[in-house]
Each structure stands twice: as structure tokens, then as C-alpha cells.
């Protein structure tokens, strides 16, 4: 008795069969299938962008501090703050009740720091720190740590420039900017237009314009300016590849751009792509300090070891090409640590083998507070209300402050003007 062959299952587009006997699709069908998925991704992304980056939704920094904490951050007493407010040298905050004034914003606190001359700025004779969070493995917290570090330093009163050099734009997104919304280009606007020009890092590296300052914009976070990234930045790899062999000095374009503006900042922080391509080499050439984050797993340890080998090789190649690079410090940061035996074993081994100058003496523990805040495109330093309770929040803040406090100390050690104070603090 004959048996009818099973009918093939149809699909919406009729492009392929789910039958186990189906043969591979032809190239055109594959292209159509990929194009359909691309279209769906774009539609979904636009919907998410409309929700998350609505013109009515602008990221603002809303944290406030009571006068006691504000006085501690400024380095003065609450009595001195009230006295200067009474004298009219500081704006008096509005009263919330008969007995309580409103809390202070970071702008208010920086205004106090300026009045009392307690900003921790470098001296004009000190070289600004250009710090890159570098590695070539994704998922190690590079972007998250670099953004939180910039915000920690800004909370302390430093003048910070953040340069997002990763085409994925993760750090740019954390700053409340959409890295891939259509932007006006230099060619699309004439000189008499009132519309602001949107100068990008990719265009600067392509030498479409020469003033690096044009790529800088103020961020929502007081004390931090930003050079945002977008997927267009991936073109810089191809552009640099086309010119670097005949003109190796093009790897110094980013460095030269940074040096043209660095007198306005104490610290410049860069978030490079997780690879050792030409864009990353430009970042390595521009930096004068490195933080290398790694998770304490066997795979990440091996990846970081390979990164160090490739970094050594590339630095030697750059020296031979008359592009010498030197760093004030290269510090390993053990990140995303959880209470696992493997994590403890690797961390302990590193503590035994590495000197403190090579490995930060504190490590960043894994915290749900970071993941939960990032879901709303926020950082832990943004939060006004904890996402998982005050115990989790306070532990996370303590971990972050300890890690970035160590980085801050390493930065200050490079500034001769801070050495006396560092001795008084027993940090050198």
C-alpha cells in the first residue's frame, strides 16, 4: 500500500521548507531571509528608540545631597556653607519646610568647591591623565567601568572628558544619547544654516574637519563632557587601514586631537573597541595610562594574557614606526567577582604573583545593582532610589568607590602638585 508523502510546512514568506529533507536554500533566498530579519531588527530598534529616546525624555542627573554630606564632599563645614549663603556668596536653597532646606545638586556642590577652592584639579603644570579601559574581550565590564569611573571622578570635582571609541556605543547609551539616530553631516548643512553641526569622531579621524573640540558636547552629568560614538565609527578601521601603511602618523590623529583640548580637563577617559585593530591602536597611542579589566575565570585570564602579548608586540611595532608610547601606569582590574571557588583561586593566584603597581589591590564584586540600573539606561551613580534595596545599593557603591578611589590615587601620583597632599594622606 502506498503512503502519501508528507506535505511540506509552508512559511510566511515561502522562502524555505521546514521539512527534514529540505535542501539548502540558494544564495538569493538566503539574502532575502537575512534582509527580512534586518528589516525586523530595524523596526524593533526604531520602536525602542522612540520609547527610550523620545524628545520628551531627556536624561538628567537628579541626585541631591543633604547639607552634611555636601559639606563633606566640599571639604568644609555646614556652618561655613550657611555663613556664605547668608553673605550672598552662595545661593540659599529653597525651604522645604520651616525647619528644612532643599538638598544640594552636584552643580551646587561644585559652586561651593569653587568658592572654597577645594576642587581637586591638577595644576596647570601637571599633564592631564588620558586613561583607557582596554582589553579585547567583550563582556568584561569595560564600558560599564569606564562610565562609572568618569562619574566617580566628576562627583569628586574633577573635570572629565569621556571619549567613546567603541562603535557599539554602549557607553554613549549610558550617557543618555542614542548612538545611531540619523545625524546631520557637515555636507548636508551649508555655512549659513542655523542648525548645529554634528561633528563626529569618525569624521574627525577621516579628517573631514580638524578642530577636535567640535566633536565634544556637554553630557547630562555635571563635570563630564563627551565625544559620543556610533556604528559609523566602524568605518574608521577601514579608513585608517587605507592610509596608515603609507602614513603611520595617522595613528596619532586621536592623540593630537586630545592634546588640543586637554588643558580644559583633568582626566580624559576612553572606551575603545574590544579588539586590537587600528582604532584601538589609535587609542593606545593617545593614552598615557591603562586600566585592563578582566573577570577571574580561566577563559578571561587566558584572554588577558594574550592581550598583554599582543599589546607588547604592538607597542614595539609602534616604537619602530617612530610612534613611541609610554604609560604612567598599566593596572589590572579584577572585575565581576562572585563567590565561586574558581574566582577565588584565580584572584588569590594573581594576588600572589602580581605587585600592587600591576594589580589594583581591590576588586569589583559582581552586583545586581549594576545590571538593574543599566536596564533603564542608568548607572549606579545615577540612582536616587536603589533598585534592590539599600543593602545591595550601599555594597555596590562601596565596591565602586573603593576601585575608583585606587584609580584616582594612581592618577594623582602622576601629578607633582598633589604629592605633598598624597604624603599627608599616606598614599605615597
Secondary structure as UniProt FT lines:
FT   TURN            20..21
FT   HELIX           27..52
FT   TURN            55..56
FT   HELIX           67..74
FT   HELIX           78..86
FT   TURN            87..88
FT   HELIX           106..116
FT   TURN            124..125
FT   STRAND          129..133
FT   TURN            138..139
FT   HELIX           142..156
FT   STRAND          160..165
FT   TURN            167..168
FT   HELIX           170..174
FT   TURN            175..176
FT   TURN            179..180
FT   HELIX           186..188
FT   TURN            191..192
FT   HELIX           201..205
FT   TURN            206..207
FT   HELIX           212..215
FT   STRAND          217..218
FT   TURN            222..223
FT   STRAND          224..227
FT   HELIX           231..234
FT   HELIX           235..244
FT   TURN            245..246
FT   HELIX           248..252
FT   HELIX           253..259
FT   TURN            260..261
FT   HELIX           262..264
FT   STRAND          267..272
FT   HELIX           278..286
FT   STRAND          289..295
FT   HELIX           298..320
FT   TURN            321..322
FT   STRAND          330..335
FT   HELIX           341..353
FT   TURN            356..358
FT   HELIX           368..375
FT   TURN            376..377
FT   TURN            380..382
FT   HELIX           390..413
FT   HELIX           416..418
FT   HELIX           419..424
FT   TURN            425..426
//
